[in-house]
Amino acid sequence: MKIKFASILVCSVMLLAAAVAQTNTVPPFNQLIVGHGKQGFVPRFLGPQKVGDSNIFQSADGNIGVGTATPIYPVHVFGTNVIPPAGQCCPVTSFVENSGSANGTTVIALEGLASAGSGTVQGVNGTTFSPGGNGVFGNNTASTGGGGGGVIGITDSADFGFSYAVRGSAPATTGSAIAFFGESFSSGGTAGYFLNRAGGNIIVGHVGQNDDQSVFRVDGTGRVFADGGFQPNGADFSESMTVTGSRTRYAAGDLLVIDPSATRQLGLAQQPYSTLVAGIYSTRAGNAGQHSQNR
């Protein structure tokens, strides 16, 4: 009897050891997943069996926030990173890419659609508060192959009302802001290019708060119509130059001549019909209508 009890005890110990060994060899994906988080946050895995909060949040009204727990739009993405990823020029808050290419088909990476048939709606709106920023920036990096553009504006309107493909506005009532600026760095390039394929007006200039006064026009034949006429003397030209003696001797409107006794200096005119006349001392350099005084 003692031998039988000993055998039963040995078998029990072996079965227990086998059961423990089997429990320890259960694959990780069959083990219990643990973790915790805050209400509203989509969970993410912090390890093989642990979850926690991601940076994606869903508010009670269904808005989705990425990087923010207070989304005020259906999809609200917020970022504060100022360090660009390795190999990139700039930090980007939201990035969309479509690498597909098809002949004869326009491939679009990101499209904004305001589908309402009326009202003042915008498909895409870019805004910046920085004096050195740009609300919308378009860049075509293809340096060869011809064609292409950074920004294209299209309007399909055929009405006689005021419609436009691209608009530039400088709404400040003071200062010297420019509504449109064209810049070219190539000697074969053009800063501004206008084309009317139907042969109508190429350029029309209006003034007034209601755009009701046309003062300048170039028609399809190249003929120029200008209400104010033309000034053949060109724009005002002024240059800062040194003068002989104390500057207190000079006043606006003085006739200045090249001083033959100095190097690259001007002096007051002392005799009539001088062939050394350089111009007039001006305090309003570049002011329109001052051609005869500034030259």
Rosetta constraint file for C-alpha pairs under 8 A:
AtomPair CA 1 CA 5 HARMONIC 6.41 0.50
AtomPair CA 2 CA 6 HARMONIC 6.28 0.50
AtomPair CA 3 CA 7 HARMONIC 6.34 0.50
AtomPair CA 4 CA 8 HARMONIC 6.37 0.50
AtomPair CA 5 CA 9 HARMONIC 6.17 0.50
AtomPair CA 6 CA 10 HARMONIC 6.27 0.50
AtomPair CA 7 CA 11 HARMONIC 6.29 0.50
AtomPair CA 8 CA 12 HARMONIC 6.23 0.50
AtomPair CA 9 CA 13 HARMONIC 6.30 0.50
AtomPair CA 10 CA 14 HARMONIC 6.33 0.50
AtomPair CA 11 CA 15 HARMONIC 6.24 0.50
AtomPair CA 12 CA 16 HARMONIC 6.21 0.50
AtomPair CA 13 CA 17 HARMONIC 6.21 0.50
AtomPair CA 14 CA 18 HARMONIC 6.18 0.50
AtomPair CA 15 CA 19 HARMONIC 6.20 0.50
AtomPair CA 16 CA 20 HARMONIC 6.26 0.50
AtomPair CA 17 CA 21 HARMONIC 6.14 0.50
AtomPair CA 18 CA 22 HARMONIC 6.12 0.50
AtomPair CA 19 CA 23 HARMONIC 6.30 0.50
AtomPair CA 20 CA 24 HARMONIC 6.35 0.50
AtomPair CA 21 CA 25 HARMONIC 6.43 0.50
AtomPair CA 22 CA 26 HARMONIC 6.68 0.50
AtomPair CA 26 CA 30 HARMONIC 6.64 0.50
AtomPair CA 26 CA 31 HARMONIC 7.27 0.50
AtomPair CA 27 CA 31 HARMONIC 7.04 0.50
AtomPair CA 28 CA 48 HARMONIC 7.20 0.50
AtomPair CA 28 CA 49 HARMONIC 7.48 0.50
AtomPair CA 29 CA 48 HARMONIC 7.67 0.50
AtomPair CA 29 CA 49 HARMONIC 7.71 0.50
AtomPair CA 31 CA 49 HARMONIC 7.27 0.50
AtomPair CA 32 CA 49 HARMONIC 6.70 0.50
AtomPair CA 33 CA 49 HARMONIC 4.42 0.50
AtomPair CA 33 CA 50 HARMONIC 5.66 0.50
AtomPair CA 33 CA 51 HARMONIC 7.41 0.50
AtomPair CA 34 CA 49 HARMONIC 6.09 0.50
AtomPair CA 34 CA 50 HARMONIC 4.96 0.50
AtomPair CA 34 CA 51 HARMONIC 6.42 0.50
AtomPair CA 35 CA 50 HARMONIC 5.14 0.50
AtomPair CA 35 CA 51 HARMONIC 4.77 0.50
AtomPair CA 35 CA 52 HARMONIC 5.89 0.50
AtomPair CA 36 CA 51 HARMONIC 6.59 0.50
AtomPair CA 36 CA 52 HARMONIC 5.54 0.50
AtomPair CA 36 CA 53 HARMONIC 7.72 0.50
AtomPair CA 37 CA 41 HARMONIC 7.29 0.50
AtomPair CA 37 CA 43 HARMONIC 7.27 0.50
AtomPair CA 37 CA 51 HARMONIC 7.95 0.50
AtomPair CA 37 CA 52 HARMONIC 5.20 0.50
AtomPair CA 37 CA 53 HARMONIC 5.23 0.50
AtomPair CA 38 CA 53 HARMONIC 6.78 0.50
AtomPair CA 40 CA 57 HARMONIC 5.57 0.50
AtomPair CA 40 CA 58 HARMONIC 5.20 0.50
AtomPair CA 40 CA 59 HARMONIC 6.22 0.50
AtomPair CA 40 CA 60 HARMONIC 7.81 0.50
AtomPair CA 41 CA 53 HARMONIC 5.78 0.50
AtomPair CA 41 CA 54 HARMONIC 6.43 0.50
AtomPair CA 41 CA 55 HARMONIC 7.19 0.50
AtomPair CA 41 CA 56 HARMONIC 5.84 0.50
AtomPair CA 41 CA 57 HARMONIC 4.37 0.50
AtomPair CA 41 CA 58 HARMONIC 6.32 0.50
AtomPair CA 42 CA 53 HARMONIC 6.26 0.50
AtomPair CA 42 CA 54 HARMONIC 5.77 0.50
AtomPair CA 42 CA 55 HARMONIC 7.57 0.50
AtomPair CA 42 CA 56 HARMONIC 5.60 0.50
AtomPair CA 42 CA 57 HARMONIC 6.01 0.50
AtomPair CA 42 CA 58 HARMONIC 7.50 0.50
AtomPair CA 43 CA 51 HARMONIC 6.23 0.50
AtomPair CA 43 CA 52 HARMONIC 5.32 0.50
AtomPair CA 43 CA 53 HARMONIC 4.72 0.50
AtomPair CA 43 CA 54 HARMONIC 5.39 0.50
AtomPair CA 44 CA 51 HARMONIC 5.44 0.50
AtomPair CA 44 CA 52 HARMONIC 5.55 0.50
AtomPair CA 44 CA 53 HARMONIC 5.96 0.50
AtomPair CA 44 CA 54 HARMONIC 5.36 0.50
AtomPair CA 45 CA 49 HARMONIC 7.54 0.50
AtomPair CA 45 CA 50 HARMONIC 5.81 0.50
AtomPair CA 45 CA 51 HARMONIC 4.30 0.50
AtomPair CA 45 CA 52 HARMONIC 6.36 0.50
AtomPair CA 46 CA 50 HARMONIC 5.35 0.50
AtomPair CA 46 CA 51 HARMONIC 5.15 0.50
AtomPair CA 46 CA 52 HARMONIC 6.26 0.50
AtomPair CA 47 CA 51 HARMONIC 7.01 0.50
AtomPair CA 55 CA 65 HARMONIC 8.00 0.50
AtomPair CA 55 CA 66 HARMONIC 5.77 0.50
AtomPair CA 55 CA 67 HARMONIC 5.24 0.50
AtomPair CA 55 CA 68 HARMONIC 7.34 0.50
AtomPair CA 56 CA 64 HARMONIC 7.08 0.50
AtomPair CA 56 CA 65 HARMONIC 5.71 0.50
AtomPair CA 56 CA 66 HARMONIC 4.66 0.50
AtomPair CA 56 CA 67 HARMONIC 6.50 0.50
AtomPair CA 56 CA 68 HARMONIC 7.61 0.50
AtomPair CA 56 CA 69 HARMONIC 7.95 0.50
AtomPair CA 57 CA 64 HARMONIC 5.70 0.50
AtomPair CA 57 CA 65 HARMONIC 4.96 0.50
AtomPair CA 57 CA 66 HARMONIC 6.41 0.50
AtomPair CA 57 CA 67 HARMONIC 7.94 0.50
AtomPair CA 57 CA 68 HARMONIC 7.09 0.50
AtomPair CA 57 CA 69 HARMONIC 5.71 0.50
AtomPair CA 58 CA 62 HARMONIC 5.89 0.50
AtomPair CA 58 CA 63 HARMONIC 5.63 0.50
AtomPair CA 58 CA 64 HARMONIC 4.62 0.50
AtomPair CA 58 CA 65 HARMONIC 6.26 0.50
AtomPair CA 58 CA 69 HARMONIC 7.72 0.50
AtomPair CA 58 CA 71 HARMONIC 7.99 0.50
AtomPair CA 59 CA 63 HARMONIC 5.33 0.50
AtomPair CA 59 CA 64 HARMONIC 6.57 0.50
AtomPair CA 59 CA 65 HARMONIC 7.82 0.50
AtomPair CA 59 CA 69 HARMONIC 7.52 0.50
AtomPair CA 59 CA 70 HARMONIC 7.26 0.50
AtomPair CA 59 CA 71 HARMONIC 7.08 0.50
AtomPair CA 62 CA 74 HARMONIC 7.12 0.50
AtomPair CA 63 CA 71 HARMONIC 5.90 0.50
AtomPair CA 63 CA 72 HARMONIC 6.85 0.50
AtomPair CA 63 CA 73 HARMONIC 6.02 0.50
AtomPair CA 63 CA 74 HARMONIC 4.37 0.50
AtomPair CA 63 CA 75 HARMONIC 6.05 0.50
AtomPair CA 63 CA 76 HARMONIC 7.56 0.50
AtomPair CA 64 CA 71 HARMONIC 6.20 0.50
AtomPair CA 64 CA 73 HARMONIC 7.56 0.50
AtomPair CA 64 CA 74 HARMONIC 5.85 0.50
AtomPair CA 64 CA 75 HARMONIC 4.88 0.50
AtomPair CA 64 CA 76 HARMONIC 6.17 0.50
AtomPair CA 65 CA 69 HARMONIC 6.04 0.50
AtomPair CA 65 CA 70 HARMONIC 6.83 0.50
AtomPair CA 65 CA 71 HARMONIC 4.84 0.50
AtomPair CA 65 CA 75 HARMONIC 5.98 0.50
AtomPair CA 65 CA 76 HARMONIC 4.75 0.50
AtomPair CA 65 CA 77 HARMONIC 5.85 0.50
AtomPair CA 65 CA 78 HARMONIC 7.73 0.50
AtomPair CA 66 CA 75 HARMONIC 7.78 0.50
AtomPair CA 66 CA 76 HARMONIC 6.21 0.50
AtomPair CA 66 CA 77 HARMONIC 4.69 0.50
AtomPair CA 66 CA 78 HARMONIC 6.22 0.50
AtomPair CA 67 CA 77 HARMONIC 6.10 0.50
AtomPair CA 67 CA 78 HARMONIC 5.04 0.50
AtomPair CA 67 CA 79 HARMONIC 6.20 0.50
AtomPair CA 68 CA 76 HARMONIC 7.54 0.50
AtomPair CA 68 CA 77 HARMONIC 7.04 0.50
AtomPair CA 68 CA 78 HARMONIC 5.99 0.50
AtomPair CA 71 CA 75 HARMONIC 7.18 0.50
AtomPair CA 71 CA 76 HARMONIC 5.28 0.50
AtomPair CA 72 CA 76 HARMONIC 6.71 0.50
AtomPair CA 77 CA 93 HARMONIC 7.26 0.50
AtomPair CA 77 CA 94 HARMONIC 7.15 0.50
AtomPair CA 78 CA 93 HARMONIC 6.76 0.50
AtomPair CA 79 CA 93 HARMONIC 5.37 0.50
AtomPair CA 80 CA 93 HARMONIC 7.90 0.50
AtomPair CA 81 CA 91 HARMONIC 6.48 0.50
AtomPair CA 81 CA 92 HARMONIC 7.99 0.50
AtomPair CA 81 CA 93 HARMONIC 7.79 0.50
AtomPair CA 82 CA 90 HARMONIC 7.84 0.50
AtomPair CA 82 CA 91 HARMONIC 5.67 0.50
AtomPair CA 83 CA 90 HARMONIC 7.24 0.50
AtomPair CA 83 CA 91 HARMONIC 5.66 0.50
AtomPair CA 84 CA 88 HARMONIC 5.86 0.50
AtomPair CA 84 CA 89 HARMONIC 6.24 0.50
AtomPair CA 84 CA 90 HARMONIC 4.76 0.50
AtomPair CA 84 CA 91 HARMONIC 4.01 0.50
AtomPair CA 84 CA 92 HARMONIC 7.37 0.50
AtomPair CA 85 CA 89 HARMONIC 7.92 0.50
AtomPair CA 85 CA 90 HARMONIC 7.57 0.50
AtomPair CA 85 CA 91 HARMONIC 6.70 0.50
AtomPair CA 96 CA 109 HARMONIC 6.19 0.50
AtomPair CA 96 CA 110 HARMONIC 6.58 0.50
AtomPair CA 97 CA 109 HARMONIC 5.40 0.50
AtomPair CA 97 CA 110 HARMONIC 7.85 0.50
AtomPair CA 98 CA 107 HARMONIC 7.57 0.50
AtomPair CA 98 CA 108 HARMONIC 7.02 0.50
AtomPair CA 98 CA 109 HARMONIC 4.91 0.50
AtomPair CA 100 CA 107 HARMONIC 6.90 0.50
AtomPair CA 101 CA 107 HARMONIC 6.56 0.50
AtomPair CA 102 CA 106 HARMONIC 7.35 0.50
AtomPair CA 102 CA 107 HARMONIC 7.20 0.50
AtomPair CA 111 CA 123 HARMONIC 7.96 0.50
AtomPair CA 112 CA 123 HARMONIC 4.61 0.50
AtomPair CA 112 CA 124 HARMONIC 5.31 0.50
AtomPair CA 113 CA 122 HARMONIC 7.66 0.50
AtomPair CA 113 CA 123 HARMONIC 4.57 0.50
AtomPair CA 113 CA 124 HARMONIC 7.45 0.50
AtomPair CA 114 CA 121 HARMONIC 6.13 0.50
AtomPair CA 114 CA 122 HARMONIC 5.90 0.50
AtomPair CA 114 CA 123 HARMONIC 4.83 0.50
AtomPair CA 116 CA 121 HARMONIC 7.39 0.50
AtomPair CA 125 CA 135 HARMONIC 7.99 0.50
AtomPair CA 126 CA 135 HARMONIC 4.55 0.50
AtomPair CA 126 CA 136 HARMONIC 5.32 0.50
AtomPair CA 127 CA 134 HARMONIC 7.54 0.50
AtomPair CA 127 CA 135 HARMONIC 4.42 0.50
AtomPair CA 127 CA 136 HARMONIC 7.41 0.50
AtomPair CA 128 CA 133 HARMONIC 6.07 0.50
AtomPair CA 128 CA 134 HARMONIC 6.23 0.50
AtomPair CA 128 CA 135 HARMONIC 5.13 0.50
AtomPair CA 129 CA 133 HARMONIC 7.21 0.50
AtomPair CA 137 CA 150 HARMONIC 7.89 0.50
AtomPair CA 137 CA 151 HARMONIC 7.89 0.50
AtomPair CA 138 CA 150 HARMONIC 4.41 0.50
AtomPair CA 138 CA 151 HARMONIC 5.23 0.50
AtomPair CA 139 CA 149 HARMONIC 7.35 0.50
AtomPair CA 139 CA 150 HARMONIC 4.38 0.50
AtomPair CA 139 CA 151 HARMONIC 7.40 0.50
AtomPair CA 140 CA 148 HARMONIC 6.74 0.50
AtomPair CA 140 CA 149 HARMONIC 5.77 0.50
AtomPair CA 140 CA 150 HARMONIC 4.96 0.50
AtomPair CA 142 CA 148 HARMONIC 7.86 0.50
AtomPair CA 152 CA 166 HARMONIC 7.76 0.50
AtomPair CA 153 CA 165 HARMONIC 4.61 0.50
AtomPair CA 153 CA 166 HARMONIC 5.10 0.50
AtomPair CA 154 CA 164 HARMONIC 7.75 0.50
AtomPair CA 154 CA 165 HARMONIC 4.52 0.50
AtomPair CA 154 CA 166 HARMONIC 7.34 0.50
AtomPair CA 155 CA 163 HARMONIC 7.21 0.50
AtomPair CA 155 CA 164 HARMONIC 6.25 0.50
AtomPair CA 155 CA 165 HARMONIC 4.94 0.50
AtomPair CA 157 CA 163 HARMONIC 6.63 0.50
AtomPair CA 168 CA 179 HARMONIC 4.73 0.50
AtomPair CA 168 CA 180 HARMONIC 5.64 0.50
AtomPair CA 169 CA 178 HARMONIC 7.96 0.50
AtomPair CA 169 CA 179 HARMONIC 4.82 0.50
AtomPair CA 169 CA 180 HARMONIC 7.80 0.50
AtomPair CA 170 CA 177 HARMONIC 6.03 0.50
AtomPair CA 170 CA 178 HARMONIC 6.23 0.50
AtomPair CA 170 CA 179 HARMONIC 5.01 0.50
AtomPair CA 172 CA 177 HARMONIC 7.62 0.50
AtomPair CA 182 CA 191 HARMONIC 4.82 0.50
AtomPair CA 182 CA 192 HARMONIC 5.72 0.50
AtomPair CA 183 CA 190 HARMONIC 7.78 0.50
AtomPair CA 183 CA 191 HARMONIC 4.80 0.50
AtomPair CA 183 CA 192 HARMONIC 7.73 0.50
AtomPair CA 184 CA 189 HARMONIC 5.90 0.50
AtomPair CA 184 CA 190 HARMONIC 5.99 0.50
AtomPair CA 184 CA 191 HARMONIC 5.02 0.50
AtomPair CA 185 CA 189 HARMONIC 7.07 0.50
AtomPair CA 186 CA 190 HARMONIC 7.89 0.50
AtomPair CA 194 CA 202 HARMONIC 6.26 0.50
AtomPair CA 194 CA 203 HARMONIC 7.45 0.50
AtomPair CA 195 CA 202 HARMONIC 6.24 0.50
AtomPair CA 196 CA 200 HARMONIC 5.96 0.50
AtomPair CA 196 CA 201 HARMONIC 6.83 0.50
AtomPair CA 196 CA 202 HARMONIC 5.71 0.50
AtomPair CA 196 CA 220 HARMONIC 7.29 0.50
AtomPair CA 199 CA 219 HARMONIC 7.96 0.50
AtomPair CA 199 CA 220 HARMONIC 4.78 0.50
AtomPair CA 199 CA 221 HARMONIC 7.64 0.50
AtomPair CA 200 CA 219 HARMONIC 6.16 0.50
AtomPair CA 200 CA 220 HARMONIC 4.87 0.50
AtomPair CA 201 CA 217 HARMONIC 7.18 0.50
AtomPair CA 201 CA 218 HARMONIC 5.90 0.50
AtomPair CA 201 CA 219 HARMONIC 4.05 0.50
AtomPair CA 201 CA 220 HARMONIC 5.03 0.50
AtomPair CA 202 CA 217 HARMONIC 7.67 0.50
AtomPair CA 202 CA 218 HARMONIC 5.53 0.50
AtomPair CA 202 CA 219 HARMONIC 5.57 0.50
AtomPair CA 202 CA 220 HARMONIC 5.87 0.50
AtomPair CA 202 CA 222 HARMONIC 7.92 0.50
AtomPair CA 203 CA 216 HARMONIC 7.92 0.50
AtomPair CA 203 CA 217 HARMONIC 5.56 0.50
AtomPair CA 203 CA 218 HARMONIC 5.13 0.50
AtomPair CA 203 CA 219 HARMONIC 7.12 0.50
AtomPair CA 204 CA 214 HARMONIC 7.25 0.50
AtomPair CA 204 CA 215 HARMONIC 8.00 0.50
AtomPair CA 204 CA 216 HARMONIC 5.74 0.50
AtomPair CA 204 CA 217 HARMONIC 4.35 0.50
AtomPair CA 204 CA 218 HARMONIC 6.49 0.50
AtomPair CA 205 CA 214 HARMONIC 5.83 0.50
AtomPair CA 205 CA 215 HARMONIC 5.85 0.50
AtomPair CA 205 CA 216 HARMONIC 4.72 0.50
AtomPair CA 205 CA 217 HARMONIC 6.07 0.50
AtomPair CA 206 CA 211 HARMONIC 5.61 0.50
AtomPair CA 206 CA 212 HARMONIC 6.93 0.50
AtomPair CA 206 CA 213 HARMONIC 5.39 0.50
AtomPair CA 206 CA 214 HARMONIC 4.31 0.50
AtomPair CA 206 CA 215 HARMONIC 5.73 0.50
AtomPair CA 206 CA 216 HARMONIC 6.97 0.50
AtomPair CA 207 CA 211 HARMONIC 5.63 0.50
AtomPair CA 207 CA 212 HARMONIC 6.96 0.50
AtomPair CA 207 CA 213 HARMONIC 5.47 0.50
AtomPair CA 207 CA 214 HARMONIC 6.56 0.50
AtomPair CA 207 CA 215 HARMONIC 7.13 0.50
AtomPair CA 208 CA 212 HARMONIC 6.23 0.50
AtomPair CA 208 CA 213 HARMONIC 6.31 0.50
AtomPair CA 215 CA 225 HARMONIC 7.82 0.50
AtomPair CA 215 CA 226 HARMONIC 5.77 0.50
AtomPair CA 215 CA 227 HARMONIC 5.16 0.50
AtomPair CA 215 CA 228 HARMONIC 7.39 0.50
AtomPair CA 216 CA 224 HARMONIC 7.50 0.50
AtomPair CA 216 CA 225 HARMONIC 5.59 0.50
AtomPair CA 216 CA 226 HARMONIC 4.51 0.50
AtomPair CA 216 CA 227 HARMONIC 6.47 0.50
AtomPair CA 217 CA 224 HARMONIC 5.83 0.50
AtomPair CA 217 CA 225 HARMONIC 5.07 0.50
AtomPair CA 217 CA 226 HARMONIC 6.54 0.50
AtomPair CA 218 CA 222 HARMONIC 5.79 0.50
AtomPair CA 218 CA 223 HARMONIC 5.57 0.50
AtomPair CA 218 CA 224 HARMONIC 4.55 0.50
AtomPair CA 218 CA 225 HARMONIC 6.28 0.50
AtomPair CA 219 CA 223 HARMONIC 5.59 0.50
AtomPair CA 219 CA 224 HARMONIC 6.76 0.50
AtomPair CA 226 CA 230 HARMONIC 7.51 0.50
AtomPair CA 233 CA 291 HARMONIC 7.72 0.50
AtomPair CA 235 CA 286 HARMONIC 7.52 0.50
AtomPair CA 235 CA 288 HARMONIC 7.95 0.50
AtomPair CA 235 CA 291 HARMONIC 7.41 0.50
AtomPair CA 236 CA 285 HARMONIC 7.32 0.50
AtomPair CA 236 CA 286 HARMONIC 5.08 0.50
AtomPair CA 236 CA 287 HARMONIC 7.18 0.50
AtomPair CA 236 CA 288 HARMONIC 7.34 0.50
AtomPair CA 236 CA 290 HARMONIC 7.20 0.50
AtomPair CA 236 CA 291 HARMONIC 5.58 0.50
AtomPair CA 236 CA 294 HARMONIC 6.50 0.50
AtomPair CA 236 CA 295 HARMONIC 6.75 0.50
AtomPair CA 237 CA 285 HARMONIC 7.31 0.50
AtomPair CA 237 CA 286 HARMONIC 6.44 0.50
AtomPair CA 237 CA 294 HARMONIC 6.80 0.50
AtomPair CA 237 CA 295 HARMONIC 6.20 0.50
AtomPair CA 238 CA 282 HARMONIC 7.86 0.50
AtomPair CA 238 CA 285 HARMONIC 5.64 0.50
AtomPair CA 238 CA 286 HARMONIC 6.79 0.50
AtomPair CA 238 CA 294 HARMONIC 6.52 0.50
AtomPair CA 238 CA 295 HARMONIC 6.96 0.50
AtomPair CA 241 CA 264 HARMONIC 7.79 0.50
AtomPair CA 241 CA 265 HARMONIC 6.73 0.50
AtomPair CA 241 CA 266 HARMONIC 7.30 0.50
AtomPair CA 242 CA 264 HARMONIC 7.26 0.50
AtomPair CA 242 CA 265 HARMONIC 5.08 0.50
AtomPair CA 242 CA 266 HARMONIC 6.37 0.50
AtomPair CA 243 CA 247 HARMONIC 7.01 0.50
AtomPair CA 243 CA 265 HARMONIC 5.01 0.50
AtomPair CA 243 CA 266 HARMONIC 4.56 0.50
AtomPair CA 243 CA 267 HARMONIC 5.67 0.50
AtomPair CA 244 CA 259 HARMONIC 7.49 0.50
AtomPair CA 244 CA 262 HARMONIC 7.58 0.50
AtomPair CA 244 CA 265 HARMONIC 6.06 0.50
AtomPair CA 244 CA 266 HARMONIC 5.98 0.50
AtomPair CA 244 CA 267 HARMONIC 5.43 0.50
AtomPair CA 245 CA 249 HARMONIC 7.69 0.50
AtomPair CA 246 CA 250 HARMONIC 7.99 0.50
AtomPair CA 250 CA 254 HARMONIC 6.73 0.50
AtomPair CA 250 CA 268 HARMONIC 7.70 0.50
AtomPair CA 250 CA 281 HARMONIC 7.90 0.50
AtomPair CA 251 CA 281 HARMONIC 6.94 0.50
AtomPair CA 252 CA 280 HARMONIC 7.67 0.50
AtomPair CA 252 CA 281 HARMONIC 5.08 0.50
AtomPair CA 252 CA 282 HARMONIC 5.36 0.50
AtomPair CA 252 CA 283 HARMONIC 6.25 0.50
AtomPair CA 253 CA 280 HARMONIC 5.65 0.50
AtomPair CA 253 CA 281 HARMONIC 5.21 0.50
AtomPair CA 253 CA 282 HARMONIC 6.27 0.50
AtomPair CA 253 CA 293 HARMONIC 7.04 0.50
AtomPair CA 254 CA 268 HARMONIC 7.00 0.50
AtomPair CA 254 CA 280 HARMONIC 5.70 0.50
AtomPair CA 254 CA 281 HARMONIC 5.34 0.50
AtomPair CA 255 CA 268 HARMONIC 6.19 0.50
AtomPair CA 255 CA 269 HARMONIC 5.76 0.50
AtomPair CA 255 CA 277 HARMONIC 7.43 0.50
AtomPair CA 255 CA 278 HARMONIC 7.92 0.50
AtomPair CA 255 CA 279 HARMONIC 6.10 0.50
AtomPair CA 255 CA 280 HARMONIC 4.81 0.50
AtomPair CA 255 CA 281 HARMONIC 6.55 0.50
AtomPair CA 256 CA 266 HARMONIC 6.14 0.50
AtomPair CA 256 CA 267 HARMONIC 5.53 0.50
AtomPair CA 256 CA 268 HARMONIC 4.87 0.50
AtomPair CA 256 CA 269 HARMONIC 5.45 0.50
AtomPair CA 256 CA 277 HARMONIC 6.03 0.50
AtomPair CA 256 CA 278 HARMONIC 5.68 0.50
AtomPair CA 256 CA 279 HARMONIC 5.48 0.50
AtomPair CA 256 CA 280 HARMONIC 5.78 0.50
AtomPair CA 256 CA 281 HARMONIC 6.72 0.50
AtomPair CA 257 CA 266 HARMONIC 5.52 0.50
AtomPair CA 257 CA 267 HARMONIC 5.49 0.50
AtomPair CA 257 CA 268 HARMONIC 6.11 0.50
AtomPair CA 257 CA 269 HARMONIC 5.48 0.50
AtomPair CA 257 CA 274 HARMONIC 7.92 0.50
AtomPair CA 257 CA 276 HARMONIC 5.11 0.50
AtomPair CA 257 CA 277 HARMONIC 4.15 0.50
AtomPair CA 257 CA 278 HARMONIC 4.87 0.50
AtomPair CA 257 CA 279 HARMONIC 6.99 0.50
AtomPair CA 258 CA 264 HARMONIC 7.57 0.50
AtomPair CA 258 CA 265 HARMONIC 6.32 0.50
AtomPair CA 258 CA 266 HARMONIC 4.66 0.50
AtomPair CA 258 CA 267 HARMONIC 6.30 0.50
AtomPair CA 258 CA 276 HARMONIC 5.32 0.50
AtomPair CA 258 CA 277 HARMONIC 6.42 0.50
AtomPair CA 258 CA 278 HARMONIC 6.11 0.50
AtomPair CA 259 CA 263 HARMONIC 7.63 0.50
AtomPair CA 259 CA 264 HARMONIC 7.69 0.50
AtomPair CA 259 CA 265 HARMONIC 5.80 0.50
AtomPair CA 259 CA 266 HARMONIC 5.06 0.50
AtomPair CA 259 CA 267 HARMONIC 5.46 0.50
AtomPair CA 259 CA 276 HARMONIC 7.94 0.50
AtomPair CA 266 CA 278 HARMONIC 7.77 0.50
AtomPair CA 269 CA 274 HARMONIC 7.71 0.50
AtomPair CA 269 CA 277 HARMONIC 7.42 0.50
AtomPair CA 278 CA 295 HARMONIC 8.00 0.50
AtomPair CA 279 CA 294 HARMONIC 6.89 0.50
AtomPair CA 279 CA 295 HARMONIC 5.11 0.50
AtomPair CA 280 CA 293 HARMONIC 6.00 0.50
AtomPair CA 280 CA 294 HARMONIC 5.58 0.50
AtomPair CA 280 CA 295 HARMONIC 6.07 0.50
AtomPair CA 281 CA 294 HARMONIC 7.09 0.50
AtomPair CA 282 CA 293 HARMONIC 7.08 0.50
AtomPair CA 282 CA 294 HARMONIC 5.62 0.50
AtomPair CA 284 CA 294 HARMONIC 7.74 0.50
AtomPair CA 285 CA 294 HARMONIC 6.57 0.50
AtomPair CA 286 CA 290 HARMONIC 7.72 0.50
AtomPair CA 286 CA 294 HARMONIC 7.71 0.50
AtomPair CA 290 CA 294 HARMONIC 5.95 0.50
AtomPair CA 291 CA 295 HARMONIC 6.11 0.50
